[in-house]
Amino acid sequence: MVTINGEKKAIEGKSISVVLEEMNFDSARVVVERNEEIVSKDTYGETLLQAGDVVEVISFVGGG
């Protein structure tokens, strides 16, 4: 299981880009932290999630 934004999910083996798409996140408007390290957007497609990973997806919301 992978913990993503506080919820345990069976998404091991999927790339960050696939998970973001499945969860309807716009990868251009988020930052992903995996095991307390920021993941470079260039590597979302090749970074595979593993059992025990803790992932936080932080969305940017504009306002005014």
C-alpha positions as a Markdown table, in Angstrom:
| # | Residue | x | y | z |
|---|---|---|---|---|
| 1 | Met | 0.0 | 0.0 | 0.0 |
| 2 | Val | 1.0 | 3.6 | -0.7 |
| 3 | Thr | -0.2 | 6.4 | 1.5 |
| 4 | Ile | -1.2 | 9.4 | -0.7 |
| 5 | Asn | -2.5 | 12.5 | 1.0 |
| 6 | Gly | -3.2 | 10.5 | 4.1 |
| 7 | Glu | -5.1 | 7.7 | 2.4 |
| 8 | Lys | -3.8 | 4.2 | 1.9 |
| 9 | Lys | -4.2 | 3.1 | -1.7 |
| 10 | Ala | -3.1 | 0.0 | -3.7 |
| 11 | Ile | -1.2 | 1.8 | -6.4 |
| 12 | Glu | 2.3 | 0.2 | -6.1 |
| 13 | Gly | 4.1 | -0.1 | -9.4 |
| 14 | Lys | 2.3 | 2.9 | -11.0 |
| 15 | Ser | 4.1 | 6.0 | -12.0 |
| 16 | Ile | 3.4 | 9.4 | -10.4 |
| 17 | Ser | 2.1 | 10.7 | -13.7 |
| 18 | Val | -0.4 | 7.8 | -14.0 |
| 19 | Val | -1.6 | 8.3 | -10.4 |
| 20 | Leu | -2.0 | 12.1 | -10.9 |
| 21 | Glu | -4.1 | 11.5 | -14.0 |
| 22 | Glu | -6.2 | 8.8 | -12.3 |
| 23 | Met | -6.9 | 11.2 | -9.3 |
| 24 | Asn | -7.7 | 14.1 | -11.7 |
| 25 | Phe | -4.8 | 16.3 | -10.7 |
| 26 | Asp | -3.3 | 18.7 | -13.2 |
| 27 | Ser | 0.4 | 17.9 | -13.1 |
| 28 | Ala | 1.2 | 21.4 | -14.2 |
| 29 | Arg | -0.4 | 22.8 | -11.0 |
| 30 | Val | 0.9 | 20.4 | -8.3 |
| 31 | Val | 4.0 | 19.6 | -6.5 |
| 32 | Val | 4.6 | 16.0 | -5.4 |
| 33 | Glu | 6.5 | 15.0 | -2.3 |
| 34 | Arg | 7.6 | 11.3 | -2.0 |
| 35 | Asn | 9.0 | 10.1 | 1.3 |
| 36 | Glu | 9.7 | 13.7 | 2.4 |
| 37 | Glu | 11.6 | 14.6 | -0.9 |
| 38 | Ile | 10.2 | 16.8 | -3.7 |
| 39 | Val | 9.9 | 14.9 | -7.0 |
| 40 | Ser | 11.1 | 16.7 | -10.1 |
| 41 | Lys | 8.2 | 17.1 | -12.7 |
| 42 | Asp | 10.6 | 15.7 | -15.3 |
| 43 | Thr | 10.6 | 12.4 | -13.6 |
| 44 | Tyr | 6.9 | 11.9 | -12.8 |
| 45 | Gly | 6.6 | 9.4 | -15.7 |
| 46 | Glu | 9.5 | 7.2 | -14.6 |
| 47 | Thr | 9.1 | 7.4 | -10.8 |
| 48 | Leu | 7.3 | 4.2 | -9.8 |
| 49 | Leu | 5.6 | 4.1 | -6.4 |
| 50 | Gln | 6.5 | 1.3 | -4.1 |
| 51 | Ala | 4.8 | -0.3 | -1.1 |
| 52 | Gly | 5.4 | 1.9 | 2.0 |
| 53 | Asp | 5.8 | 5.1 | 0.1 |
| 54 | Val | 4.3 | 8.2 | 1.6 |
| 55 | Val | 3.2 | 10.7 | -1.1 |
| 56 | Glu | 1.8 | 14.2 | -0.7 |
| 57 | Val | 0.3 | 16.0 | -3.6 |
| 58 | Ile | 0.1 | 19.8 | -3.1 |
| 59 | Ser | -2.2 | 21.8 | -5.4 |
| 60 | Phe | -1.7 | 25.4 | -6.2 |
| 61 | Val | -4.9 | 27.5 | -6.2 |
| 62 | Gly | -4.9 | 31.0 | -7.5 |
| 63 | Gly | -6.9 | 33.7 | -5.8 |
| 64 | Gly | -7.3 | 37.3 | -5.6 |
